[in-house]
Each structure stands twice: as C-alpha cells, then as structure tokens.
Amino acid sequence: MKIQHTSKYIFKLVLIFLCINAIAQEKNQKDDQKKDSIPVKMERFGVRFGVDLFKFSRSLYDKNYKGIEFVGDYKLTKSHYIAAELGNENKITDDTRLNFTTKGSYIKIGFDYNSYENWLNMENMVYVGLRYGVSTFTQELNTYKIYNSTPFFGEQPIQQSGEKYNGLSAQWLEFVAGIKAEVLKNIYVGFSVRLNKLVVNKKPEAFDNLYIPGFNKTYDGDFGVGFNYTVSYFIPFYKTKVTTTKKKEKK
C-alpha cells in the first residue's frame, strides 16, 4: 500500500513538472518570436513632384535654349512606381549648314523599379524604368547653306528662309536608369540617363526632325540620348508597417 501510494505521489510530481516545463517552453518561444519579429520601418506611400534643374539652369545661361520639365512619381509597392515627365522646349540649333528653331511640348509616362534595399528609415532609389514619350512641335528653318560639290569656287552664301513647318509629332520608347536620394526630410535629388528609340516620326517635306522636344537630338534618324538632374518633394498619403523574421543560424 505504501509503495502504491508513493508511486502515485511520484507520478503527480512528474506530471506537475512536465506541465510547468511545457508552459515555460511556450513562454520562451513567444519571447523568441517577439525578439525575432522586429519592425524594420514604416513604409510610406505617396506622390513625389519635382523639376529638372538642368533644363531650368540651362535656360538662364544659354541664349539659344528655353525649357522646363516637371517630374513626378507615385509609389505603388515597395519597389514599383508610376512615373511621368511633362515639359516644354524652345531651342535654336545652329548646324553646319542649317540654323533652325524647334518649339514644342511633350509628355512621358511609364514606370520605375527600385532595386535598392534600404536600411531602416531610408527611402532612396537605384532604379531602372521605361517610358513612352509623345511630343508635338514646330520647326522653323531660319537660314541654310546650299551644298557646293566644287569648293574651288568658294562657299555658297547663307540663304535666309523663315519657312515654318507646323503640326509635327513624334513618339518613342525610352529606357531609364537613375538614382534618387533623400537629402532633407521629404526632399530628394536625383539623376538619370535616357536611351531613346523613335516609334513614330512625322517629318515635314524637304526637312528632317534633327531635334525633337523631350527626345533631344536625333542620331541615325531614330536614336537619341538624354539625362536629367532633379529635385523633388515627397507627399506621403499613408504608412504601412513592415516586419521581418530573423533566421536562426544552424548549429
């Protein structure tokens, strides 16, 4: 009887010990999860507006150029943005045999993908993107020189023209690569390079579109390059908390 009573007592002690141990393990697991699951940052979503400083400053020092470009993007996800540029240009081009004035406006719409993994509370970008650009403009031929196949007789005199070509347009694809960095709270500076390929090019008769607003100078008839240097301001609409779980090292 004593042995049976003792065994029951020992069994109860073991059962109590197992229960306490299980509760302790469960508490430790919860504590580990709290430590492992930490908030990385508050991910902000909103719109950013800005201006191209290069075009703005060039208008101040280049008497043959007047232009402005506004830029903007909207953050859709952690890495994806809708982006657009809207601008106007008035440029006099003085070529070897031609002097002409291009005036017009353009819009470019597309997307950017941010490949940069930001640290806590950072919102910088190293991105690539794509745009579809549309431009409407006019060309005015100011002066020209007739090609002289026999230079022995000297250069041909400059011919005055003033002929104007209205209703011109162009459309193109634009590959973009650039960076944006927050220098002050909600204020960003950025730089990007552009590679352009014409899709539609409405040319005037007896004249070529050597310069297209938004596309820049044409090379080989349908290829162009460009860049911009921007300053912009971010307007946040809402925030989302992002958390990550640490991966424990295997021993």
Disulfide bonds with the S-S distance in Angstrom:
none
